[in-house]
């Protein structure tokens, strides 16, 4: 069973990945720079914009379901498992 620190690290990793893939997305929903707004992503996932903002915020201790991540994955066209991997997006 994961302890509180491990869970926090998992949620932080997912938060970073959701934000990165939302802002670096070449789907039909992205703007000319490949970004999707929080509002559009929320609409596509049938959740509130506030939930998307909370998921992306590392300052908010937000829990969310696997179902929400699955909807985000589908909307962004990113394989589900990518949200659960540590990435170095600085490269």
C-alpha positions as CSV (number, residue, x, y, z in Angstrom):
1,X,0.0,0.0,0.0
2,X,1.3,3.4,-0.9
3,X,2.0,5.9,1.9
4,X,0.9,9.5,1.8
5,X,4.2,10.7,0.3
6,X,4.1,8.2,-2.5
7,X,0.5,9.1,-3.3
8,X,1.5,12.7,-3.4
9,X,4.3,12.0,-5.8
10,X,1.9,10.0,-8.1
11,X,-0.6,12.8,-8.1
12,X,2.1,15.4,-8.9
13,X,3.4,13.3,-11.8
14,X,-0.1,12.9,-13.2
15,X,-0.7,16.7,-12.7
16,X,2.5,17.6,-14.7
17,X,1.7,15.1,-17.4
18,X,-1.9,16.3,-17.9
19,X,-0.7,19.9,-18.1
20,X,2.1,19.1,-20.5
21,X,0.0,17.1,-22.9
22,X,-2.8,19.7,-22.8
23,X,-0.3,22.5,-23.7
24,X,1.6,20.4,-26.3
25,X,-1.1,18.7,-28.3
26,X,-1.6,18.5,-32.0
27,X,-5.1,17.1,-31.9
28,X,-7.9,18.6,-33.8
29,X,-8.9,20.5,-30.6
30,X,-5.6,22.3,-30.3
31,X,-5.0,25.8,-31.4
32,X,-2.3,26.7,-33.9
33,X,0.3,26.4,-31.2
34,X,-0.9,22.9,-30.2
35,X,-2.6,24.0,-27.0
36,X,-6.0,23.0,-25.7
37,X,-7.6,25.3,-23.2
38,X,-8.7,24.0,-19.8
39,X,-12.2,24.9,-20.8
40,X,-12.1,22.8,-24.0
41,X,-10.6,19.8,-22.2
42,X,-13.2,20.0,-19.5
43,X,-15.9,20.1,-22.1
44,X,-14.5,17.1,-24.0
45,X,-14.3,15.2,-20.7
46,X,-17.6,16.3,-19.3
47,X,-16.1,17.7,-16.2
48,X,-15.7,21.2,-14.8
49,X,-12.9,23.5,-15.8
50,X,-12.1,23.9,-12.1
51,X,-11.4,20.1,-11.9
52,X,-9.0,20.3,-14.8
53,X,-7.3,23.3,-13.1
54,X,-7.1,21.5,-9.8
55,X,-5.7,18.4,-11.4
56,X,-3.0,20.5,-13.1
57,X,-2.1,22.4,-10.0
58,X,0.6,21.0,-7.8
59,X,-0.5,23.3,-5.0
60,X,-4.0,21.8,-4.7
61,X,-4.2,18.4,-3.0
62,X,-6.8,17.1,-5.5
63,X,-7.8,13.5,-5.9
64,X,-9.4,12.3,-9.1
65,X,-10.6,9.1,-10.5
66,X,-9.0,6.8,-13.1
67,X,-12.1,7.4,-15.2
68,X,-11.3,11.1,-15.4
69,X,-7.7,10.3,-16.5
70,X,-9.1,7.9,-19.1
71,X,-11.4,10.7,-20.5
72,X,-8.4,13.1,-20.5
73,X,-6.3,10.5,-22.3
74,X,-8.9,9.9,-25.0
75,X,-9.6,13.7,-25.5
76,X,-5.9,14.5,-25.8
77,X,-5.1,11.4,-27.9
78,X,-2.4,10.3,-25.5
79,X,-2.0,6.7,-24.4
80,X,-3.4,6.3,-20.9
81,X,-0.2,4.8,-19.4
82,X,1.7,8.0,-20.4
83,X,0.1,9.9,-17.5
84,X,1.6,7.4,-15.0
85,X,5.2,7.7,-16.3
86,X,7.9,10.1,-15.1
87,X,8.9,12.3,-18.1
88,X,11.6,14.8,-18.5
89,X,9.9,17.4,-20.6
90,X,12.9,19.8,-20.5
91,X,14.6,17.9,-23.4
